[in-house]
Amino acid sequence: MFETLSDRLTSVFSSLRAKGRLSDADIDATTREIRIALLEADVALPVVKAFVAQIKERARGAEVSQALNPAQQVVKIVNDELIAILGGETRRLRLAKTPPTIIMLAGLQGAGKTTLAGKLARWLREQGHAPMLVAADLQRPNAVQQLQVVGERAQVAVYAPEPGNGVGDPIAVARHSIDEARRLQHDVVIIDTAGRLGIDQEMMKQAADIRDAVSPDEVLFVVDAMIGQDAVTTAQAFMEGVGFDGVVLTKLDGDARGGAALSVRHITGRPIMFASTGEKLEDFDAFHPDRMASRILDMGDILTLIEQAQKTFDEEQAAKMAGKLTSGENFTLEDFLEQMMMVQKMGPIKNLLGMMPGMGQMRDQLNSIDDRDLDRIAAIIRSMTPGERQDPKIINGSRRARIAAGSGVSVSAVNNLVTRFFDAQKMMKRMAGGMGIPGMPGGRGKATKAQKKAKKGRRVSGDPRKAALGKPAAAAEEPAEPKQGGVLGNLGGKLPPGMELPPGFDPSKLRLPGQK
């Protein structure tokens, strides 16, 4: 969604990093580029003016002029202002003191309200709540049936006493749903109301009547992030006609310019509370202004990545797998398949890698990643026998041909997988051995017995006088005193008769020709 804006801002900051100090001309040029980038991203003009003015004021202040790295300070200012314009802190749902908590969804038709109702219900269920969906959209054809299907997929109860398709009273359905929720002990009620085609006064009044009938704890305005400037106009109309407490952005995975997300919060004064980033029910989460600003500036979103991993991976299973990874030997193709399936549950690989800092500069490579490659790898492993998965070394030519035929790939694809797996095993063995890092088990902090044994043998002295005496002298025993530094620091031990060093002589202070 924010790719264009992110690319423009990244190029602006890269040109700043070469400057040791920033002049007024540099600041003017930078803010001009930022203004153009925001306007191209379809951000509302009043928002752009306020945003750029604030950056320019702070950039000319002491925090930049006295900074060791002015360019980084400007990036920090832009990051801070982006967080502020997106809402500052993450806004949480207000839960009613006495259940059920009533959440009403409102918005234009086609914004994705019904699907979002299911996503929100699933998200709340994962948070430990018992939500119930209410089908109060009785205007749109098959809206009730769609909500029932979405509710079944989200494993959430749906209250739908009316068939819809123009039949039934949505205000009565909404009112009766509260009693039904109390009776069935649901602690959250999510009311899906009818969408509006543009600014429809009659439908706006219906939404206001539903609000008055149920007194919701939260009214969420659902807005399609791809409609650009119209999002601001629609939000203002809903604010005046119905009123809302928070904004939910849908279709953030689209290829639109994303200005709505930066405009709605500033214009309406209401926080963005949730964001939908895909078609699946799990593609939904609370909106974090600081994380979104970090993504826009190509700083990554490690916190979200960690949270997704924690949701997907079982702690006990992860600890068991970590032991196999460090041992190297015990890690099998079966374990590899299991880990790959876990990673796939976290979402598309492209999205996961996109959360890493600096990945905006590798967008073309990320776009070329195809999750179907993982499916092909899984098919190859599943075409192996249990014995082959445990010990891939037994996979000979005929076995590889059988595996290739069973998985529908070429023999070379099987060869590549097995070779890459062996390479990964070797790498994990090196990691288990510390990879030569001091302090790590098997590292270079202490020499192993084999290393000590290999070091034994003839010692070659760096002293030409000593080397001239032949091999017996060169094999003189190792000095007991600690070695001294310098070019001739290894002469602190016993020397042949007639070559003893004078008392108080410090060989480390000698300087050979060419040395300073």
C-alpha positions in Angstrom: 0.0 0.0 0.0 2.7 2.5 1.0 5.4 1.3 -1.5 5.5 4.5 -3.6 5.6 6.7 -0.5 8.2 4.5 1.1 10.5 4.6 -2.0 10.3 8.3 -2.3 11.1 9.0 1.3 13.9 6.5 1.3 15.5 8.2 -1.7 15.2 11.6 0.0 16.9 10.4 3.2 19.7 8.6 1.3 20.7 11.9 -0.3 20.8 13.5 3.1 23.2 10.9 4.6 26.1 12.2 2.6 25.9 15.6 4.2 27.8 16.4 7.5 25.7 19.5 8.1 22.3 20.6 6.9 21.8 24.2 5.5 18.4 25.9 5.2 18.6 25.1 1.5 19.0 21.4 2.3 16.0 21.5 4.7 13.9 23.3 2.1 14.8 20.8 -0.6 14.1 17.9 1.7 10.7 19.1 2.8 9.8 19.9 -0.8 10.5 16.3 -1.8 8.5 15.1 1.2 5.6 17.3 0.2 5.6 15.9 -3.3 5.9 12.3 -2.0 2.8 12.8 0.2 0.7 14.4 -2.5 1.6 11.6 -4.9 0.4 9.2 -2.2 -3.0 10.9 -2.3 -2.7 12.4 1.2 -5.2 15.3 1.7 -3.7 18.8 1.1 -4.4 20.2 4.7 -2.7 17.1 6.1 0.4 17.6 3.9 0.6 21.3 4.8 0.5 20.7 8.5 2.9 17.7 8.3 5.6 19.6 6.2 5.3 22.7 8.4 6.0 20.7 11.5 9.0 18.9 10.0 10.5 22.2 8.7 10.1 23.9 12.1 11.7 21.0 14.0 14.4 20.5 11.4 15.6 24.1 11.8 15.7 23.8 15.6 18.5 22.9 18.0 17.8 19.1 17.8 19.2 19.0 14.2 21.8 21.8 14.2 23.5 20.4 17.3 23.2 16.7 16.4 26.2 14.6 15.5 24.4 13.2 12.6 21.8 15.7 11.2 20.5 13.4 8.5 19.5 10.7 11.1 17.9 13.4 13.2 15.7 14.5 10.3 14.7 10.8 9.7 13.8 10.6 13.4 11.7 13.8 13.1 9.8 12.5 10.1 9.2 9.2 12.0 7.9 11.1 15.0 5.6 13.2 12.9 4.3 10.2 11.0 3.5 8.4 14.3 1.7 11.6 15.5 -0.3 11.9 12.3 -1.3 8.2 12.4 -2.6 8.6 15.9 0.3 8.4 18.3 -0.5 5.5 20.6 -2.3 2.3 19.8 -6.0 2.7 20.6 -7.5 -0.3 22.3 -11.2 -1.4 22.4 -13.2 0.0 25.3 -14.9 -3.0 26.9 -18.2 -2.5 28.8 -18.1 -2.8 32.6 -21.2 -5.0 32.3 -21.2 -7.5 29.4 -21.9 -7.5 26.6 -19.7 -5.0 24.9 -21.6 -3.7 21.8 -19.6 -2.8 18.7 -21.4 -1.3 15.7 -19.8 -1.3 12.2 -20.7 1.4 9.7 -19.4 2.5 6.3 -19.9 2.6 2.6 -21.1 -0.4 0.6 -18.2 -2.4 -0.8 -15.8 -1.3 2.0 -15.7 -4.9 3.2 -17.7 -4.6 6.4 -19.2 -8.1 6.5 -15.9 -9.8 6.0 -14.3 -7.5 8.5 -17.0 -8.3 11.0 -15.8 -12.0 10.8 -12.2 -10.9 11.1 -12.9 -8.8 14.2 -14.9 -11.7 15.7 -12.1 -14.2 15.1 -9.6 -11.8 16.6 -11.7 -11.2 19.7 -12.2 -15.0 20.1 -8.4 -15.4 20.0 -8.2 -12.8 22.8 -10.3 -15.0 25.0 -13.8 -13.4 24.3 -17.0 -15.0 23.2 -18.3 -12.7 20.4 -21.6 -12.9 18.6 -22.2 -11.5 15.1 -25.5 -9.8 14.3 -26.9 -9.7 10.8 -28.5 -6.2 10.7 -27.7 -5.6 7.0 -31.1 -6.5 5.6 -30.8 -4.4 2.4 -28.0 -5.9 0.4 -28.8 -9.2 -1.4 -27.4 -12.3 0.4 -25.7 -10.1 3.1 -27.2 -12.3 5.9 -26.1 -15.5 4.2 -22.6 -14.0 3.7 -22.3 -13.2 7.4 -23.4 -16.7 8.3 -20.7 -18.2 6.1 -18.1 -15.8 7.5 -19.2 -16.6 11.1 -18.9 -20.3 10.5 -15.4 -19.9 9.2 -14.5 -17.7 12.2 -16.1 -20.3 14.5 -18.4 -17.6 16.0 -22.1 -17.5 16.7 -24.3 -15.5 14.3 -27.7 -14.0 15.2 -29.8 -13.7 12.1 -33.6 -13.9 12.8 -34.5 -12.2 9.5 -33.8 -13.5 6.0 -32.7 -10.1 4.6 -32.9 -9.2 0.9 -35.1 -6.3 1.9 -37.2 -8.2 4.5 -37.1 -7.4 8.2 -36.5 -4.4 10.5 -32.7 -3.9 11.2 -33.4 -1.7 14.2 -35.5 -4.5 15.9 -32.8 -7.1 15.0 -30.1 -5.0 16.6 -32.2 -4.4 19.8 -33.2 -8.0 20.3 -29.6 -9.2 19.7 -28.5 -7.7 23.0 -31.0 -9.8 25.0 -30.0 -12.9 23.0 -26.3 -12.2 23.8 -27.0 -11.9 27.5 -29.1 -15.1 27.4 -26.3 -17.1 25.6 -23.6 -15.4 27.7 -21.7 -13.7 24.8 -19.5 -10.9 26.1 -19.1 -9.0 22.8 -21.8 -8.2 20.2 -20.7 -7.1 16.7 -23.5 -5.5 14.7 -23.0 -5.5 10.9 -25.2 -2.7 9.5 -26.1 -2.0 5.9 -23.6 -0.1 3.7 -24.4 3.2 2.0 -24.1 4.1 -1.6 -22.4 7.5 -1.3 -23.9 9.9 1.2 -27.4 8.4 1.4 -29.4 10.4 4.0 -32.1 7.7 4.5 -29.5 5.0 5.2 -27.5 7.4 7.3 -30.6 7.9 9.5 -31.1 4.1 9.8 -27.5 3.8 11.1 -28.2 6.6 13.6 -31.4 4.8 14.7 -29.6 1.6 15.3 -27.0 3.5 17.3 -29.7 5.1 19.5 -31.5 1.7 20.0 -28.4 -0.3 21.2 -26.1 2.5 22.7 -22.9 0.9 21.4 -19.7 1.1 23.4 -17.8 1.5 20.1 -18.9 2.7 16.7 -16.3 1.7 14.1 -16.2 3.4 10.7 -15.0 0.9 8.1 -13.2 2.6 5.2 -11.6 1.2 2.1 -8.0 2.3 2.1 -8.0 2.3 -1.7 -10.5 5.1 -2.3 -8.0 7.9 -1.6 -9.4 11.4 -1.1 -13.0 10.2 -1.0 -12.2 8.5 2.3 -11.9 11.9 3.9 -15.2 13.2 2.5 -17.0 10.0 3.5 -15.5 10.0 7.0 -16.6 13.6 7.5 -20.2 12.8 6.4 -20.4 9.8 8.7 -18.9 11.9 11.5 -21.7 14.4 11.2 -24.5 12.0 10.5 -23.8 9.1 12.8 -20.6 9.7 14.7 -17.9 7.1 15.3 -15.2 6.3 17.8 -12.6 4.7 15.6 -11.6 3.9 12.1 -10.9 0.4 10.6 -8.9 0.4 7.4 -9.6 -2.5 4.9 -7.6 -3.6 1.8 -4.3 -2.3 3.0 -2.7 -5.1 0.9 -3.9 -3.3 -2.3 -1.8 -1.3 -4.7 -3.4 2.0 -4.1 -1.4 4.9 -2.8 -2.5 4.8 0.8 -3.2 8.5 1.5 -6.5 7.7 3.2 -4.7 6.1 6.1 -2.6 9.3 6.7 -5.6 11.6 6.1 -8.6 10.2 8.0 -7.0 10.3 11.4 -5.9 14.0 11.0 -9.2 15.2 9.5 -11.7 13.4 11.8 -9.6 13.3 15.0 -10.6 9.7 15.5 -7.9 7.0 15.8 -7.3 4.2 13.4 -8.0 1.1 15.6 -7.7 -1.9 13.2 -6.3 -2.7 9.8 -7.2 -5.5 7.4 -4.2 -6.6 5.3 -5.6 -9.5 3.2 -8.5 -11.7 2.2 -8.1 -14.4 4.8 -9.8 -14.0 8.2 -6.4 -14.0 10.0 -5.2 -11.0 7.9 -6.3 -8.6 10.6 -4.8 -6.9 13.6 -4.8 -3.9 15.8 -3.3 -0.8 14.1 0.0 0.4 15.6 0.9 3.9 14.5 4.6 3.5 15.4 4.9 0.2 13.5 3.2 1.6 10.4 5.5 4.7 10.4 8.4 2.3 10.7 7.2 0.4 7.6 6.7 3.5 5.6 10.3 4.6 6.3 11.6 1.1 5.5 12.7 0.5 9.1 10.9 -2.8 9.2 8.3 -4.1 11.7 10.2 -6.6 13.9 7.6 -6.4 16.7 4.8 -7.6 14.5 7.0 -10.3 13.1 7.8 -11.6 16.6 4.1 -11.5 17.6 3.1 -13.5 14.5 5.9 -16.1 15.4 4.7 -16.3 19.0 1.1 -17.0 17.8 2.2 -19.7 15.3 5.0 -21.5 17.2 4.3 -23.6 20.3 7.0 -22.8 22.9 7.7 -26.4 23.9 7.9 -27.4 20.2 10.2 -24.4 19.5 12.5 -25.4 22.3 12.7 -29.0 21.1 13.4 -27.8 17.5 16.1 -25.4 18.8 17.9 -28.4 20.4 17.8 -30.3 17.1 19.1 -27.2 15.2 22.1 -26.8 17.6 23.0 -30.5 17.4 23.0 -30.4 13.6 23.0 -34.2 13.3 19.5 -34.8 14.6 17.8 -32.3 12.2 16.0 -34.3 9.5 14.0 -33.6 6.5 10.9 -34.3 8.6 11.9 -31.5 10.9 12.6 -29.3 8.0 9.1 -29.9 6.6 7.5 -29.2 10.0 9.3 -25.9 10.3 8.4 -24.9 6.8 4.7 -25.6 7.5 5.0 -23.4 10.6 6.5 -20.5 8.7 3.7 -20.8 6.0 1.1 -20.4 8.7 2.6 -17.0 9.6 1.6 -15.7 6.2 3.2 -15.2 2.7 7.0 -15.3 2.8 7.1 -12.0 0.9 5.2 -10.3 3.7 7.3 -11.8 6.4 10.6 -10.7 4.7 9.0 -7.3 4.1 8.9 -6.7 7.8 12.7 -6.8 8.0 14.5 -3.4 8.0 15.8 -2.2 4.6 13.8 -4.7 2.6 12.2 -1.9 0.7 15.4 -1.6 -1.4 14.9 -5.3 -2.4 11.3 -5.0 -3.4 11.8 -6.5 -6.9 13.5 -9.6 -5.4 10.7 -9.9 -2.8 8.0 -9.7 -5.5 9.7 -12.6 -7.4 9.2 -14.9 -4.3 6.6 -17.5 -5.0 5.1 -19.4 -2.1 4.3 -22.2 -4.5 8.0 -23.1 -4.3 7.5 -24.1 -0.7 4.6 -26.3 -1.8 6.8 -28.0 -4.3 9.5 -28.7 -1.6 6.8 -30.1 0.7 5.6 -32.4 -2.1 9.1 -33.7 -2.7 9.6 -34.4 1.0 6.2 -36.1 1.4 7.1 -38.3 -1.6 10.0 -39.8 0.4 9.7 -42.8 2.7 10.1 -42.2 6.5 13.6 -43.8 6.2 14.7 -41.4 3.5 13.5 -38.4 5.5 15.5 -39.5 8.5 18.6 -40.3 6.5 18.8 -38.6 3.0 22.2 -40.2 2.4 20.4 -43.4 1.3 18.7 -41.6 -1.5 20.4 -43.0 -4.6 19.6 -42.4 -8.3 16.6 -44.8 -8.5 15.1 -43.4 -5.3 15.5 -39.9 -6.6 13.7 -40.8 -9.9 10.8 -42.4 -7.8 10.6 -39.3 -5.6 10.6 -37.0 -8.6 7.8 -39.0 -10.3 5.8 -39.0 -7.1 6.0 -35.2 -6.5 5.6 -34.2 -10.1 9.0 -32.5 -10.3 12.3 -33.1 -12.2 15.1 -35.2 -10.8 17.3 -32.1 -10.7 14.8 -30.5 -8.3 15.1 -33.5 -5.9 18.9 -33.3 -6.2 18.9 -29.6 -5.4 16.7 -30.1 -2.3 18.9 -32.9 -1.0 22.1 -30.9 -1.7 20.8 -27.8 0.0 19.7 -29.8 3.0 23.2 -31.3 3.4 24.6 -27.8 3.2 22.2 -26.6 5.8 23.2 -29.5 8.1 26.8 -28.5 7.7 26.1 -24.9 8.6 24.1 -26.0 11.6 27.0 -28.2 12.8 29.3 -25.1 12.5 26.8 -23.1 14.5 26.7 -25.9 17.1 30.5 -25.7 17.2 30.4 -22.0 17.9 31.7 -21.2 14.4 35.0 -20.1 15.9 33.5 -17.4 18.1 35.3 -17.0 21.4 33.2 -18.0 24.3 31.0 -20.3 22.2 31.2 -24.1 22.7 33.8 -25.4 20.3 34.9 -21.9 19.4 38.3 -20.3 19.4 38.3 -19.3 23.0 40.1 -22.6 23.8 42.0 -24.9 21.5 40.7 -28.4 21.2 43.0 -31.4 21.8 43.2 -32.1 18.1 44.2 -28.5 17.5 46.9 -28.7 20.2 48.2 -31.9 18.8 48.3 -30.4 15.3 50.3 -27.4 16.6 53.1 -29.7 17.9 56.2 -30.2 15.8 59.2 -28.2 14.7 58.9 -24.5 15.7 60.4 -22.0 13.3 62.0 -19.0 15.0 61.6 -15.5 13.6 65.2 -14.7 14.6 67.6 -15.3 11.6 70.5 -15.8 14.0 68.7 -18.6 15.8 67.5 -20.1 12.5 71.1 -20.3 11.2 72.1 -22.6 14.0 70.0 -25.4 12.4 67.0 -27.5 13.4 68.1 -28.5 16.9 68.3 -24.9 18.0 65.1 -24.1 16.2 63.4 -26.7 18.3 64.5 -25.2 21.6 62.0 -25.6 24.3 59.2 -23.0 24.8 60.1 -20.1 27.1 58.6 -20.2 30.5 58.4 -16.4 30.8 55.5 -14.6 29.1 56.2 -13.5 25.6 57.1 -9.9 25.1 55.6 -7.7 22.3 57.4 -6.2 19.3 59.1 -7.7 16.3 61.7 -9.6 18.4 59.5 -10.2 21.3 59.9 -14.0 21.1 63.6 -13.7 22.1 62.9 -13.5 25.8 63.8 -17.2 26.4 67.2 -19.0 26.5 69.6 -18.5 23.6 72.8 -20.4 22.6 76.0 -19.5 24.4 77.5 -16.2 23.2 74.2 -14.9 22.0 72.7 -14.0 25.4 70.9 -10.6 25.5 72.5 -7.9 27.7 70.8 -7.2 31.1 67.8 -4.8 30.8 67.6 -5.3 27.0 64.0 -4.9 25.7 63.7 -6.3 22.2 60.2 -4.8 21.8 61.8 -1.4 21.5 63.9 -2.3 18.4 62.8 -0.9 15.1 63.8 -2.5 11.8 64.4 -0.4 8.7 61.1 0.9 7.2 59.3 0.7 10.6 58.1 3.9 12.3 
